[in-house]
Amino acid sequence: ANDWMKYPRAVIHYETKNKSFLHLAHVYNKMGVENCAFLLALTQPELKDVDPYDPNLTIETQAKIIMECKVNFWYYLREVQRISVKGSMETIHFQGNRANIGLYWMFFNHITTLIIILRQTGKTTSIVALFTYLLNFGATNTFINFLTRSETLKGETLSKVKEMFEDLPDYLNFSTKK
């Protein structure tokens, strides 16, 4: 809750189009979590109605989005990170849930974590989204070690990382020369 004081202009982004984050904030509120809206934080209120994927963004707006991503992981997940849907050319918003948001919260608070998530609930997607953020915005001079149970799974995971980078707008993808 003290993080809000570091960013006096920050607001709760109730206007987000990502309904999973609004739902989860509501769930946290019902559970009695005092700072239930942390995952809806927006440090630059002028971005509340901006679509990071709008091809007509000004360079100034793009710079604001880049800065928001740099300082606000929750914004990156909620507004920027998109997930490819098999069999479709469309992408969807990242789906926040108690497992992946809890995992991220512990990660960014330097708490060593072991998490068990049901099969087919997006645990690989959650980890790949974190890697994409760290490689693009959240880390410098960093080595990430990712262990998998097989070479096949390693290849699939690396392909998902590349796919997530490719789904980003060009101005937010720092892994390409574009």
C-alpha positions as a Markdown table, in Angstrom:
| # | Residue | x | y | z |
|---|---|---|---|---|
| 1 | Ala | 0.0 | 0.0 | 0.0 |
| 2 | Asn | 2.9 | 2.3 | 0.6 |
| 3 | Asp | 3.9 | 2.1 | -3.1 |
| 4 | Trp | 1.0 | 4.5 | -3.9 |
| 5 | Met | 2.8 | 7.2 | -2.0 |
| 6 | Lys | 5.8 | 6.9 | -4.3 |
| 7 | Tyr | 3.6 | 7.9 | -7.3 |
| 8 | Pro | 1.3 | 10.7 | -6.1 |
| 9 | Arg | -0.3 | 11.0 | -9.5 |
| 10 | Ala | -1.2 | 7.3 | -9.7 |
| 11 | Val | -4.8 | 6.3 | -10.0 |
| 12 | Ile | -6.8 | 3.1 | -10.0 |
| 13 | His | -7.5 | 2.2 | -13.7 |
| 14 | Tyr | -11.2 | 1.3 | -13.5 |
| 15 | Glu | -11.5 | 2.0 | -17.2 |
| 16 | Thr | -9.3 | -1.0 | -18.2 |
| 17 | Lys | -10.7 | -3.2 | -20.9 |
| 18 | Asn | -9.1 | -6.2 | -19.2 |
| 19 | Lys | -12.0 | -7.6 | -17.3 |
| 20 | Ser | -10.0 | -10.3 | -15.6 |
| 21 | Phe | -8.0 | -7.6 | -13.6 |
| 22 | Leu | -11.2 | -5.8 | -12.6 |
| 23 | His | -12.7 | -9.1 | -11.5 |
| 24 | Leu | -9.7 | -10.1 | -9.5 |
| 25 | Ala | -9.5 | -6.7 | -7.7 |
| 26 | His | -13.2 | -7.3 | -6.7 |
| 27 | Val | -12.3 | -10.8 | -5.5 |
| 28 | Tyr | -9.4 | -9.4 | -3.4 |
| 29 | Asn | -11.8 | -6.8 | -2.0 |
| 30 | Lys | -14.3 | -9.4 | -1.0 |
| 31 | Met | -11.5 | -11.4 | 0.7 |
| 32 | Gly | -10.6 | -8.3 | 2.8 |
| 33 | Val | -7.3 | -7.4 | 1.0 |
| 34 | Glu | -6.8 | -3.8 | 2.0 |
| 35 | Asn | -4.8 | -2.8 | -1.1 |
| 36 | Cys | -7.0 | -4.9 | -3.4 |
| 37 | Ala | -6.5 | -2.5 | -6.4 |
| 38 | Phe | -2.7 | -2.7 | -6.6 |
| 39 | Leu | -3.1 | -4.6 | -9.9 |
| 40 | Leu | -5.1 | -1.7 | -11.4 |
| 41 | Ala | -2.4 | 0.9 | -10.7 |
| 42 | Leu | -1.7 | 3.5 | -13.4 |
| 43 | Thr | 1.1 | 6.0 | -12.7 |
| 44 | Gln | 0.2 | 8.3 | -15.6 |
| 45 | Pro | -3.6 | 8.9 | -15.6 |
| 46 | Glu | -3.5 | 10.4 | -19.1 |
| 47 | Leu | -3.0 | 6.8 | -20.4 |
| 48 | Lys | -6.3 | 5.5 | -19.0 |
| 49 | Asp | -8.1 | 5.6 | -22.4 |
| 50 | Val | -5.1 | 4.9 | -24.6 |
| 51 | Asp | -4.8 | 1.6 | -26.5 |
| 52 | Pro | -1.1 | 0.7 | -26.6 |
| 53 | Tyr | -1.9 | -1.1 | -29.9 |
| 54 | Asp | -3.3 | 1.9 | -31.7 |
| 55 | Pro | -1.2 | 2.4 | -34.8 |
| 56 | Asn | -1.7 | 6.2 | -34.7 |
| 57 | Leu | -0.1 | 6.9 | -31.4 |
| 58 | Thr | 2.2 | 9.9 | -31.2 |
| 59 | Ile | 5.8 | 9.4 | -30.3 |
| 60 | Glu | 5.1 | 11.2 | -27.0 |
| 61 | Thr | 2.3 | 8.8 | -26.1 |
| 62 | Gln | 4.5 | 5.8 | -27.1 |
| 63 | Ala | 7.3 | 7.2 | -24.8 |
| 64 | Lys | 4.7 | 7.5 | -21.9 |
| 65 | Ile | 3.6 | 3.9 | -22.5 |
| 66 | Ile | 7.2 | 2.7 | -22.5 |
| 67 | Met | 7.9 | 4.5 | -19.2 |
| 68 | Glu | 4.6 | 3.1 | -17.7 |
| 69 | Cys | 5.7 | -0.4 | -18.7 |
| 70 | Lys | 9.2 | 0.2 | -17.2 |
| 71 | Val | 7.8 | 1.3 | -13.7 |
| 72 | Asn | 4.5 | -0.6 | -13.6 |
| 73 | Phe | 4.5 | -4.3 | -14.3 |
| 74 | Trp | 0.8 | -4.5 | -13.6 |
| 75 | Tyr | 0.1 | -2.0 | -16.5 |
| 76 | Tyr | 2.3 | -4.1 | -18.8 |
| 77 | Leu | 0.4 | -7.3 | -18.0 |
| 78 | Arg | -3.1 | -5.7 | -18.0 |
| 79 | Glu | -2.8 | -3.4 | -21.0 |
| 80 | Val | 0.1 | -4.5 | -23.2 |
| 81 | Gln | 0.7 | -8.2 | -22.9 |
| 82 | Arg | -1.5 | -10.1 | -25.3 |
| 83 | Ile | -1.9 | -13.8 | -25.7 |
| 84 | Ser | -2.2 | -15.6 | -29.1 |
| 85 | Val | -5.2 | -17.8 | -29.5 |
| 86 | Lys | -4.6 | -21.1 | -31.3 |
| 87 | Gly | -6.4 | -21.2 | -34.6 |
| 88 | Ser | -7.0 | -17.4 | -34.7 |
| 89 | Met | -5.2 | -14.3 | -35.9 |
| 90 | Glu | -6.5 | -12.4 | -32.9 |
| 91 | Thr | -4.8 | -12.0 | -29.6 |
| 92 | Ile | -6.6 | -11.6 | -26.2 |
| 93 | His | -5.7 | -9.7 | -23.0 |
| 94 | Phe | -3.5 | -11.5 | -20.5 |
| 95 | Gln | -5.8 | -13.2 | -18.0 |
| 96 | Gly | -5.0 | -12.3 | -14.4 |
| 97 | Asn | -6.0 | -14.8 | -11.7 |
| 98 | Arg | -5.1 | -15.5 | -8.1 |
| 99 | Ala | -2.3 | -17.9 | -9.0 |
| 100 | Asn | -0.4 | -15.9 | -11.5 |
| 101 | Ile | -0.9 | -12.5 | -9.8 |
| 102 | Gly | 0.1 | -14.0 | -6.5 |
| 103 | Leu | 3.2 | -15.5 | -8.1 |
| 104 | Tyr | 4.2 | -12.2 | -9.6 |
| 105 | Trp | 3.6 | -10.3 | -6.4 |
| 106 | Met | 5.9 | -12.7 | -4.5 |
| 107 | Phe | 8.5 | -12.6 | -7.3 |
| 108 | Phe | 8.7 | -8.8 | -7.2 |
| 109 | Asn | 8.8 | -8.8 | -3.4 |
| 110 | His | 11.8 | -11.2 | -3.5 |
| 111 | Ile | 10.0 | -14.1 | -1.9 |
| 112 | Thr | 11.3 | -17.5 | -3.1 |
| 113 | Thr | 8.2 | -19.3 | -4.3 |
| 114 | Leu | 7.0 | -22.7 | -5.3 |
| 115 | Ile | 3.6 | -22.6 | -6.9 |
| 116 | Ile | 1.5 | -25.6 | -8.0 |
| 117 | Ile | -1.2 | -24.7 | -10.6 |
| 118 | Leu | -3.7 | -27.0 | -12.2 |
| 119 | Arg | -3.0 | -28.3 | -15.7 |
| 120 | Gln | -4.2 | -26.2 | -18.6 |
| 121 | Thr | -4.6 | -23.0 | -16.6 |
| 122 | Gly | -1.8 | -21.1 | -18.2 |
| 123 | Lys | 1.2 | -21.6 | -15.9 |
| 124 | Thr | 3.7 | -21.6 | -18.9 |
| 125 | Thr | 2.0 | -18.6 | -20.4 |
| 126 | Ser | 2.3 | -16.8 | -17.0 |
| 127 | Ile | 6.0 | -17.6 | -16.8 |
| 128 | Val | 6.6 | -16.6 | -20.4 |
| 129 | Ala | 4.8 | -13.3 | -19.9 |
| 130 | Leu | 7.1 | -12.6 | -16.9 |
| 131 | Phe | 10.2 | -13.5 | -19.0 |
| 132 | Thr | 9.0 | -11.2 | -21.8 |
| 133 | Tyr | 8.6 | -8.3 | -19.4 |
| 134 | Leu | 11.9 | -8.9 | -17.7 |
| 135 | Leu | 13.8 | -9.2 | -21.0 |
| 136 | Asn | 12.1 | -6.1 | -22.5 |
| 137 | Phe | 11.6 | -3.7 | -19.6 |
| 138 | Gly | 12.3 | -5.0 | -16.1 |
| 139 | Ala | 15.9 | -6.1 | -16.0 |
| 140 | Thr | 19.4 | -5.1 | -17.3 |
| 141 | Asn | 22.5 | -7.1 | -17.3 |
| 142 | Thr | 20.5 | -10.1 | -16.2 |
| 143 | Phe | 20.9 | -13.8 | -16.9 |
| 144 | Ile | 17.7 | -15.9 | -16.7 |
| 145 | Asn | 18.0 | -19.6 | -16.1 |
| 146 | Phe | 14.9 | -21.5 | -17.1 |
| 147 | Leu | 14.7 | -25.2 | -16.4 |
| 148 | Thr | 12.2 | -27.6 | -18.1 |
| 149 | Arg | 11.7 | -31.3 | -17.8 |
| 150 | Ser | 12.6 | -31.9 | -21.5 |
| 151 | Glu | 14.3 | -30.5 | -24.6 |
| 152 | Thr | 10.9 | -30.5 | -26.3 |
| 153 | Leu | 9.3 | -28.4 | -23.6 |
| 154 | Lys | 12.3 | -26.0 | -23.7 |
| 155 | Gly | 11.8 | -25.5 | -27.4 |
| 156 | Glu | 8.1 | -25.0 | -27.0 |
| 157 | Thr | 8.7 | -22.4 | -24.3 |
| 158 | Leu | 11.3 | -20.5 | -26.2 |
| 159 | Ser | 8.9 | -20.4 | -29.2 |
| 160 | Lys | 6.2 | -18.9 | -26.9 |
| 161 | Val | 8.7 | -16.2 | -25.7 |
| 162 | Lys | 9.4 | -15.3 | -29.4 |
| 163 | Glu | 5.7 | -15.3 | -30.2 |
| 164 | Met | 4.9 | -12.9 | -27.3 |
| 165 | Phe | 7.7 | -10.6 | -28.5 |
| 166 | Glu | 6.3 | -10.7 | -32.0 |
| 167 | Asp | 2.8 | -9.9 | -30.7 |
| 168 | Leu | 4.0 | -6.6 | -29.2 |
| 169 | Pro | 3.7 | -3.4 | -31.1 |
| 170 | Asp | 7.0 | -2.5 | -32.8 |
| 171 | Tyr | 7.7 | 0.4 | -30.5 |
| 172 | Leu | 7.5 | -1.9 | -27.5 |
| 173 | Asn | 9.6 | -4.8 | -28.8 |
| 174 | Phe | 13.2 | -4.1 | -28.0 |
| 175 | Ser | 14.4 | -7.5 | -29.2 |
| 176 | Thr | 14.1 | -6.5 | -32.9 |
| 177 | Lys | 15.9 | -4.0 | -35.0 |
| 178 | Lys | 12.6 | -2.5 | -36.1 |
